[in-house]
């Protein structure tokens, strides 16, 4: 299907999904958001707003579901696009994989168990673990790993994230994942740096927390989360079941890669449920946000007590609390988390005062789309954060720019490529995603999709910055 036809189909779906039963003031807010998407970086003097249908087509994201929260209630929730080519329209109740947005839900379940006296927040995790034991190391000899450290990514545990298991592949048990033994496709989870001293994102740590919850309750993870989180909040469509049964799987938003092609075999299976296994809807996650907001405001009828919610939303290291990033330029900080599974991207943002948004997509370029939607919501609802950065483009001849073309490597994240495309440079920093490079000077470049800058000290060396992340890079030697 060509891009103009995709735009027409998406536009028709947008009209159909936003027209019925919306009050005039709500309809105007929906229109403002869906016509007002904004990139992370804008060019001075250039148009800033983008239409949702155009961005979905450009980023090859077939479907998106959005739920906006205002004054502690769901202001509106809508689906746009389709679950797959020729499939049903996406709605606010369409199931998506949430990726790492699973982590705040798992953290809430764990903290509820702490509140109920079934888990210790600051005790040695090995005092709870039965089905698997965290291997001792020089770093745990004097300071044991705790649940608080696991939930705040400060336990020094390894394994950043998980690839999941494609349809037809053998799926390991959680102890096999933690031990890194077949058929697990990830390395063993160990502690290889001091406990409690630094933030390092670790899906492996959340898998330990999952095993702790299972061992402490004797329940399966899907059952304990359903009982302690989903039912009290009213998240009626959500589940931690991995994989889904055939009947439910037939109705989900199907995952797609960065080029818009369906992921072979469909959704991956994630036995690492606390880290990545949540199936949910935009509306259900909005209810999760609202439950936290009400508790943060002092209400005692939520899953967590106000005191425990305060603990969850208090940063431990590097702006991360227990299951959530905490940020914001104003006095009131927001809580947020992103999620990324094969073919799915999700974003959750909430302010304790009662505003927020959830975006779920079924495309590998959905993260950029989600961030653009969040910025549109922020603009329409008057948030103090998520405002685009404005930059100016310098006049640098393409011949001078071209000396920076090549393949470069960043220790940790890996390789990225810069190449010439006609009279400009483009960068493939994330596999399958190509961004135009704009010169800020003769040796500095930026992109629009994220607040990322590449600053060269010479044609072979430089520094990349993305938010708080900064790292040197160098030209990769030819084999």
N, C-alpha and C positions, 0 to 999 in steps of 0.2 A: 504494500500500500504506500503511495507516495505521500510526501509531507503535506501538500495542500489538502489532499483528501482526508488525511488524519486530522488536520485542523478543523475541517468542516464537521467531521464525525464528533470530535470532542466538543466543538461549539454547540452542536445540537444536544449532546448529552448534558452540557452545562445548563442550557436553557431548560431542559426537561427536569433536571434535578433541583433547580433552584426556584422554579416558578410557583409550584403549588403550595398553598397553605402557609405561606410566610407573610407575617404582618408587614405593612409597608416600611416601617422603620427597620425591621430586621432585613427585609429584602434589600434596602439601600446599603446596609452594612455588608451583606453578602456580596453585592455588586462592587462595593469599594474594595473589598479584599481580593475578589477574583479578577479584578481589572487593575489592581495596584501592586502586583508582585514587584519586589525590589531586590537587586543583586547585593552582594556584600560590599562591593566597591562600585561607585559611580564615577563617571568622567565629568569633570567640570564643564557645564554648558550643554551636556548631552541629555536626551530624555532618560528618565529613571524608571518609569512604571512599565510593567509588562503584564500581558493577559495570561491567565492560567492556562487556557487552551493552547496558546502559542508555546508556552514554556513546556507543557506536557509533551507536545509534539517535538520540540527541539531537543528535549532531554530523553525522548523515547521512553516515557513513563506511561503505561497504558491506563493506570487507575490511581486515584488518590481519594482518601477519606479525611475530612476535616471536622473537628469539633472545637468550637470556640466557647470559652467560659468567661462570663462577665457577672460581677457582683455575686460570686459563689453559686452560680447556676449555669446550666448549658444554654447559651444564648442562641446558638444554632449549630446544627450538625448536618453535613451534606456529603454525598459521594459524587465523584466526577470521573468520567471515563468508564472503562470496562474492566471486568475481572481478567479477561483475555480476549484475543481477537475473536470476534463472533460470539463472545460470551455475554453474560448478564451485566447490566449497569452496576457500577459500584455504588453502595449506599453507606450510610453512617453505621450500619450493622454488619457490613461485610467483614469477614475474618481476614486478618493479615498476621504474618509473623512479626513480632515486635523487636527481634534482635536483642540488643543490650538494654532496651527499655524493660526487659525482663528483670534486670537487677534491682531497680527500686521496688518492684512488686515483691521480689524475693526478700529484700531487706525488710519490708514491712512485715512479712510473714515471720521472719526471724525475730524481729523486735517484739512482735506479739507473743512469741514463745518466751522471750525474756520477761516480758510483762507478766506472763502467766506462771513464771517460775520454772519453766521446763528447760531453759537454756541460760547460761551465764554469759554476760556480755564481755567480761574481763577475765574469765577463767581459761586455763589451758585447754585448747580444743581437743587434745587427745584424751581428756577426761570424759568427753562426751562421745567421741568417735568409737564405733564398734566394728563396723563393716570394713573399715580401712583405717590405717594409722598414718599420720603425717610423719615422714622419716625424720629422725633427729639430724641436726647439723650444728656446726660451730655457732651459728647465729641464733639457735633456739636453746642453747645450753644454759644461758643465763636469763633469757627473756623469752618466755613461751609465746607462741602465736595465739591470739584471742579472736573471738567473733568480731569484736569492735575493729580489730586490725584488718580482718578479712573484708568486712563490709566497707571499710574506708580505703581499701587498696594500699594499706601501709604494712602489710604482713611480710613483705619481702618474697611473696610467692611468685612463681614463674607461670608461664603460658598466658599470653595476652588475650587471645580469643580462639574461637573454634570454627572450623570449616563446615561442620555438620557432615551428614552421610547421605549421599545421593540415593535415589530410589534403586532398590535391588542390592545395595551394599549391606554387609553385615554391620549391625549396630552394637557397640560395646555396652557393658554395664557401666555404671558410674565408677565403681572401684577400678575397673579396667582403664577408664579414662584417667583417673587420678594416678594410676601406676604407669600409664603410658604403654600398656601391653596390648597386643593384638586382640581384637581388630581395631583398637583405638588408632586414630590418625594424628594424634597430638602427643607431645612429649610428656614425661612424668611431671607432676606438680611437686616442686620442692621449694625450699627456702634457700635463696642464694645471696641474700643481703640482709643487713641488720633489720630486726623487727621493730616497727614503729617509728623509724627515723625518716622515711621518705615515702612519697606517693609514687606508686608504679602500678598502672592499671593491670589487673590480673583477673581474667575470667576463670583461671585456675583456682584462685582464692574463693570465688563465689561457688565453685563446684564443691570445695571443701565445706562451705557453709550449707550447701544443699544436703550433703551427706550427714552433717551434724543434725539438721532438722529431721531427716528420716530416722536416724538412729535414736534421737531423743523422744520421738513420738511413736515409733513403730508403724507409722503410716507411710504410704507412698507420697512422693512430693506433690503430684496433682491433687490428691485427696486433702492433704493438709493445707495447701494454698486455697483450695475451693472452700474449705470449712472456715478458715481464719481471715481470708481476704475477700474472695469473690462474693460469697453469700452475704456477709454483713454489708458490703458496699452496694450490692445489686449489680455486679458485673456478670449478668446472666449469660452472656455469649462467650465469656473467656474460659480458657482451659490451658493447662500445662501438659495435656496429653501429647506424647510424642511416640509414634506418628499419630495423626488423626485417622479415624475410621473412614472408610470409603464414602459414606453418605455425607459426612461433613466436608471431606476433602473436595468433593465435586462442586461445592458452593463457594470455596475460598477465592480470594484474589490470587491468581497464579503468578509465580515469580518470573521476572524477566531480567536479562542481562543489560549491560550498558548500551547495547545496540538495539534494544527492544525485542530481542529474540527470547522465546520461552526458555527457562532453565531446563536442560535435558532431564526428563523424569519428574519434573515438578519440584515441590518443596523438599528441602533437605530435612533430615531428622536430626534433632539435637537432644541427646540424652543429658547434656549439660543444661538442664532446664532452668536453673536459677540464673545462669549466665545468659542464656539465649533461647529458651524453649517456649516462651509465652506466645500463644495464639490469642488475639484480642481484637477489639473494634475501637474505632475512634471514640464512640460514645462511652464505652466501658472505661477506657483510660481517662476520659474526662471525669467520670464519676470517681475514679481513684484520686485524681488531682483535687477534686472538691472535698473528698473525705479528709485529705491532708490539710487543706485550707481551713476547714471548719475546726479541726483539732488544733491547728496553729493559732486560731483565734480564741481558744479556750474552751471550746465545746467538748463535752466528755462522752458523746454518743458515737464516736468513731472507732475504728479498729484499734488505734493507739490512743493512749492518754495524752493530754496536752504536754505533759512532761516528757514522755517518750518521743513525741513528735518533735519537740524542741531539740532533743538529742539527735534525732535523725537529720534535722536541718541545720545542725551546727557544724561548720567545716572542721575537719581534723587536720588535713594537710592539703596544700595546693588547691583550696577552694572546693574540696570534695567532702561531703558529710558521710552519712551512712546510707549509701545507695543513690545519692543524688549530687550533681554538681550544684554549687551555690555561687551565684554571681549577681552582677548588677552594679550600675553606676550610682544609684540613689541610696537613700537610707534603708529602704526596704529591698531586700535581696530576693531574687527569684530562685526557684529550684528547677532543674532541668536534667534531661538525659536524652541521648540519641541512641539509635539502634541500627545495626547493620547485619543482616543475614544474607545468604545467597539469594539475590533477586528481590530483597525487601529492604527498605529504609524507613525509619520512623523517628519522630521528634516529639518530645513532651516538654512543655514549659508551664510553670505556674507561679503566681505571686501569692503569698499568704493572705493578702487583702482580698483576693477573690477573682482575679483575672487569670487567663491562661489559654493555651491552645494545644491540641494534639493533631499531628499530621501523620498519616500512614500511607505508604506508597508500595507499589509492586514493581519497581524498576530500580536497577542499580545506580542510576543517576538521581534517585529520589531524594538523596540527602540535600543536594543543591536546591531542588524544588521545594523541599520542606522548609529550608532556611529562608527562601524567598517568600513563602507563604507566611512564616512567622513574622518577618519584617513588615509584610502588608497588614497583618493583624495588629502589630505593635503601633503602626502609624494610624490606623483607623480608631483604635481604642485608647490612644494617648499614652502608651507605655514610655517610660524613660529610657528603655534599652532597645537593642536590636535596630539601631539606626545605621544606614549605610555610611561607609567612609568615602569621602570625596577626594579624588586625586586628579592631577593634571598630567596630560601626555606631553612628553618632550619631543621636539622634532629631531629625530636621529635617523640619518640615511640608512636604508635597509642593508646596504653594503657594510656599514659599521656594525649594525646589529648582528649580521650573519656570522661574525667571528665567534659568537657565543653558542652557535648550534653544535649539538653533539649529545652524547650520552654521559650522564653524570651519576654519581653514586653518593647517597647519604648513609652514613653508618646507622644501621637500625632499620629505617623505613625501606631502604633499597635504592633501586635505580629510577631515574626519570630521564626523559628525552626532550630536547629542544630541537626543532627543525624549522626550516624556512618553508613557508606556504605562500607563494606569490610574492607580494610586497610586504609581508609581515612575518614575524616569528610566531610559532605556536608551541605549546608545551603539553606533553602527556605526562603529568605528574602522577596521576592515578590511572592504572591500566584501563584502556578503553575510553578514557575521558580526555578530550583535547580542548585546551583553553587557549584563546589568543593571548599573546604576551604584549603588553603595552609598556613602552619605555618611559620611565620617570626621569631618567638621565641617560648618559652614554653608557653607564655600567649598572643600572638598576631597572628591574622590570617588575610588573605586577599583573595580576589577573583580576577578573571581575567576580567570578563565582565565589571566591573566598578571599579573606583579607590576608593574602599570601604575597610575600615579596622575595625576589631573588636579587641579591646584591653581590656583584662580582668584584673581587680584588684584582683579578686578571682573567683572561679567557678560560683558564683551566680551574679556577678556584673561586669559591664564594660562600655566602651564608644564606640559608633559607629561613624565613620567619613565618609562622602561622599562629596567630594568637600569642600564647605564652611559650609556644614551642620555637626553639631556635637551634639550628645545627649547621655545621660546615658541610660543604659538598665539594667534590673534585671531579674532574673529567675522568671518565673510566678509560683505562688503558685498553687499546685494541688487542684482541687475542692473537 
